[in-house]
Amino acid sequence: MAFNSVGLIELSSIAAGFQVCDAMLKTADVQLVLARTICSGKYMVLVRGEVGAVRASVSSGVSSGNFSVIDSFVIPNIHESIFAAIAGTTKVEALEALGIVESFSVASLIEAADAAVKAANVELIEVRLAMALGGKAFFSLTGDVAAVQSAVEAGARVVGEKGLLVNKVVIAHPRPELLTEMI
């Protein structure tokens, strides 16, 4: 199975989250990446697989989740760095310019991070999803100033189109101590 596509459903109900996860896994041949509670009493389910299977899985989950669905997506060819950034295993030696995009939604933030790393030559540092963030999410990345500005704009545009952008920041010359506070 090719694991180049991902799908996520973010829900307002934990109980519905379990139901949705079960429906998604029963619908298509997908791999469960994450299924967990997230801050402010929400639940998220992230699956990976071939694009057709992921689309079918997410569609089934959205139908099963009904009114509990906050947001969802399918990304056909996700940038591979997203997984290391979510897991917190990215190794960044030094900060160049620093870019951060913050969202009210986990789903929109992952879409934005993918768009950002595809838009410019940047290195994703971290994707933090809702834990100890009041249900919000953010990503951080580094690279030269122009690349970081382009990446942040691309990511902010994705979140902004859904009306879920909290903030976006580009710091041209961040202090190196910021890196130790990020991961």
C-alpha positions as CSV (number, residue, x, y, z in Angstrom):
1,M,0.0,0.0,0.0
2,A,1.3,3.5,-0.9
3,F,1.1,5.8,2.1
4,N,1.4,9.1,0.3
5,S,-2.0,10.4,1.2
6,V,-3.5,11.4,4.6
7,G,-6.9,12.2,5.9
8,L,-8.0,13.7,9.2
9,I,-11.3,14.4,10.9
10,E,-11.4,16.7,13.9
11,L,-14.5,16.3,16.1
12,S,-16.2,18.1,19.0
13,S,-17.2,14.9,20.7
14,I,-14.9,12.2,22.1
15,A,-17.6,9.5,21.9
16,A,-18.2,10.4,18.3
17,G,-14.4,10.3,17.7
18,F,-14.3,6.6,18.6
19,Q,-17.3,5.9,16.4
20,V,-15.8,7.8,13.5
21,C,-12.4,6.1,13.9
22,D,-14.1,2.7,13.7
23,A,-16.1,3.7,10.6
24,M,-13.0,5.0,8.9
25,L,-11.0,1.9,9.5
26,K,-13.9,-0.4,8.4
27,T,-14.5,1.5,5.2
28,A,-11.1,1.3,3.4
29,D,-7.6,-0.2,3.6
30,V,-6.0,2.7,5.5
31,Q,-3.4,2.8,8.3
32,L,-4.3,4.6,11.6
33,V,-1.7,7.2,12.3
34,L,-3.3,9.0,15.3
35,A,-6.6,8.7,17.1
36,R,-6.7,10.7,20.4
37,T,-8.3,13.2,22.5
38,I,-7.1,16.8,22.1
39,C,-7.6,19.9,24.1
40,S,-10.7,21.4,24.8
41,G,-12.6,18.1,24.8
42,K,-12.1,17.4,21.1
43,Y,-11.0,14.2,19.3
44,M,-8.9,13.7,16.1
45,V,-8.4,10.8,13.8
46,L,-5.6,10.7,11.2
47,V,-5.3,8.0,8.6
48,R,-2.8,7.3,5.8
49,G,-2.9,5.2,2.6
50,E,-3.6,5.4,-1.1
51,V,-5.6,8.5,-2.1
52,G,-8.8,6.6,-3.0
53,A,-8.9,4.7,0.2
54,V,-8.2,7.8,2.3
55,R,-11.0,9.7,0.5
56,A,-13.4,6.8,1.1
57,S,-12.4,6.6,4.7
58,V,-12.7,10.3,5.4
59,S,-16.1,10.5,3.6
60,S,-17.4,7.6,5.7
61,G,-16.1,9.2,8.9
62,V,-17.6,12.6,8.1
63,S,-21.0,10.9,7.5
64,S,-20.7,8.9,10.7
65,G,-19.6,11.9,12.8
66,N,-22.5,14.0,11.6
67,F,-22.9,17.2,13.7
68,S,-19.7,16.5,15.7
69,V,-17.3,17.1,12.8
70,I,-15.4,20.4,13.2
71,D,-13.1,20.1,10.2
72,S,-11.6,17.4,7.9
73,F,-9.3,17.1,5.0
74,V,-7.6,14.7,2.5
75,I,-4.1,15.6,1.3
76,P,-3.3,13.4,-1.7
77,N,0.6,13.8,-1.7
78,I,1.6,15.0,1.8
79,H,5.1,16.3,2.3
80,E,7.0,13.6,4.2
81,S,8.4,16.1,6.8
82,I,4.9,16.6,8.3
83,F,5.1,13.2,10.1
84,A,8.5,13.9,11.8
85,A,7.3,17.4,12.8
86,I,4.0,16.0,14.3
87,A,6.0,13.3,16.2
88,G,8.5,15.9,17.4
89,T,11.5,14.1,15.9
90,T,12.8,16.8,13.6
91,K,16.4,17.7,14.2
92,V,17.2,21.3,13.4
93,E,20.8,22.4,14.1
94,A,20.4,26.1,13.9
95,L,17.7,28.7,13.3
96,E,17.8,30.9,10.2
97,A,14.6,33.0,9.9
98,L,11.8,31.6,12.0
99,G,8.2,31.4,10.8
100,I,5.1,30.4,12.8
101,V,1.5,29.9,11.8
102,E,-1.2,29.5,14.5
103,S,-4.7,28.1,13.9
104,F,-7.9,27.4,15.8
105,S,-8.1,24.0,14.2
106,V,-5.8,21.0,14.0
107,A,-7.1,20.0,10.6
108,S,-6.5,23.4,9.0
109,L,-3.0,23.6,10.6
110,I,-1.8,20.3,9.1
111,E,-3.1,21.4,5.7
112,A,-1.3,24.7,6.1
113,A,2.0,23.1,7.2
114,D,1.9,20.9,4.1
115,A,1.2,23.9,1.8
116,A,4.0,25.9,3.5
117,V,6.8,23.2,3.1
118,K,5.7,22.7,-0.6
119,A,5.7,26.5,-1.3
120,A,9.4,27.2,-0.4
121,N,12.7,25.7,0.5
122,V,12.2,25.6,4.3
123,E,12.7,23.1,7.1
124,L,9.7,22.3,9.2
125,I,10.6,22.3,12.9
126,E,7.5,21.3,14.6
127,V,3.7,20.8,14.2
128,R,2.0,21.1,17.6
129,L,-1.5,19.8,17.8
130,A,-3.9,21.1,20.4
131,M,-2.3,19.6,23.5
132,A,-1.9,22.2,26.2
133,L,-2.9,24.8,23.6
134,G,-6.6,25.2,24.4
135,G,-7.5,23.3,21.2
136,K,-5.3,25.5,18.9
137,A,-2.4,24.3,16.8
138,F,0.7,25.8,15.3
139,F,3.7,25.0,13.2
140,S,7.2,26.4,13.1
141,L,9.7,26.4,10.3
142,T,13.1,27.8,9.4
143,G,15.1,28.8,6.3
144,D,16.2,32.0,4.6
145,V,14.0,35.1,5.2
146,A,12.4,35.1,1.7
147,A,11.6,31.4,1.8
148,V,10.2,31.6,5.3
149,Q,8.0,34.6,4.3
150,S,6.7,32.7,1.3
151,A,6.0,29.5,3.3
152,V,4.3,31.4,6.1
153,E,2.1,33.3,3.6
154,A,1.2,30.0,1.8
155,G,0.3,28.3,5.1
156,A,-1.6,31.3,6.5
157,R,-3.6,31.5,3.3
158,V,-4.9,27.9,3.8
159,V,-5.9,28.6,7.4
160,G,-7.3,32.0,6.6
161,E,-9.6,30.6,3.8
162,K,-11.4,28.6,6.6
163,G,-11.5,31.6,8.9
164,L,-9.3,29.9,11.5
165,L,-6.1,31.9,11.4
166,V,-5.0,33.1,14.9
167,N,-1.7,34.6,13.9
168,K,1.4,34.4,11.6
169,V,4.9,35.6,12.4
170,V,8.2,35.8,10.6
171,I,11.3,36.6,12.7
172,A,14.2,37.5,10.5
173,H,17.0,36.9,13.0
174,P,15.7,34.9,16.0
175,R,17.8,34.4,19.1
176,P,19.3,30.8,19.1
177,E,17.7,30.2,22.5
178,L,14.3,30.1,20.8
179,L,15.2,26.7,19.2
180,T,15.7,25.1,22.6
181,E,12.2,26.3,23.7
182,M,10.5,24.8,20.6
183,I,11.2,21.1,20.8
